[in-house]
Amino acid sequence: MGVYETIKSFIDKIFSVPISFLDLAIEKLGSIGKVMGQGLNVSSYLSIFGDLPKEWQMVVTSIMASMVLFISLFLVIAIIRMYYAVKEGVKWW
């Protein structure tokens, strides 16, 4: 075993743990993408509201739709604020 092989094995021993951690992270992120591609069956979570009268189901649906709208508007405002903070911090304009 020459000097090159000794140094190469030493470096491989040092970086084997981070490389295996990164490989595991890549594998898990790939599996998340597969799950998100299948979609989410919301009806199983909302089946409890199926026993309510039609009017109450419409109320629950309206509340959920307004929550989704509120959260998406909040995210847009947060992204715009972040953009302006970065723009002000960099001063490239």
C-alpha positions in Angstrom: 0.0 0.0 0.0 1.5 3.3 -1.2 1.3 6.8 0.2 -1.5 7.6 -2.2 -3.7 4.7 -1.1 -3.0 5.5 2.6 -4.0 9.2 2.2 -7.1 8.2 0.1 -8.3 5.7 2.7 -7.8 8.2 5.5 -9.8 10.9 3.6 -12.5 8.3 2.8 -12.7 7.4 6.5 -13.1 11.1 7.5 -15.8 11.9 4.9 -17.7 8.6 5.0 -20.1 9.8 7.7 -21.1 13.1 6.1 -21.4 11.4 2.7 -23.6 8.7 4.1 -25.7 11.3 5.8 -26.1 13.2 2.6 -27.0 10.1 0.7 -29.7 9.3 3.3 -31.0 12.8 3.0 -31.2 12.5 -0.8 -33.0 9.2 -0.5 -35.6 10.6 2.0 -36.2 13.7 -0.1 -36.8 11.5 -3.2 -39.3 9.5 -1.3 -41.1 12.6 -0.1 -41.4 13.7 -3.8 -43.1 10.4 -4.6 -45.6 10.8 -1.8 -46.4 14.4 -2.7 -46.9 13.3 -6.3 -49.6 10.9 -5.3 -51.6 13.6 -3.6 -53.4 13.7 -0.3 -56.7 12.1 0.4 -58.4 14.9 2.4 -61.8 13.1 2.5 -60.5 10.7 5.2 -59.7 13.6 7.4 -62.9 15.5 6.8 -65.3 12.5 7.1 -66.2 13.6 10.6 -68.1 16.6 9.0 -70.1 14.3 6.8 -72.6 13.7 9.6 -73.4 17.4 9.8 -76.4 18.9 8.0 -75.8 20.4 4.6 -75.8 24.0 5.9 -73.1 23.3 8.5 -71.0 21.5 5.9 -71.1 24.6 3.8 -70.0 26.7 6.9 -67.1 24.4 7.5 -66.1 24.5 3.8 -66.3 28.3 3.8 -64.1 28.5 6.9 -61.5 26.2 5.4 -61.5 28.1 2.1 -61.1 31.4 3.9 -58.2 29.9 6.0 -56.5 28.8 2.8 -56.9 32.2 1.3 -55.7 33.9 4.4 -52.6 31.7 4.7 -51.7 32.1 1.0 -52.1 35.9 1.3 -49.9 35.8 4.5 -47.2 33.9 2.6 -47.3 36.4 -0.3 -46.9 39.3 2.1 -44.1 37.5 3.9 -42.2 36.8 0.7 -42.7 40.5 -0.5 -41.4 41.7 2.9 -38.4 39.4 2.6 -37.7 40.7 -0.9 -37.8 44.3 0.2 -35.6 43.6 3.2 -33.0 41.9 1.0 -33.3 44.7 -1.5 -32.8 47.3 1.2 -29.9 45.4 2.7 -28.0 44.9 -0.5 -28.7 48.4 -1.9 -28.2 47.3 -5.5 -31.0 49.4 -6.9 
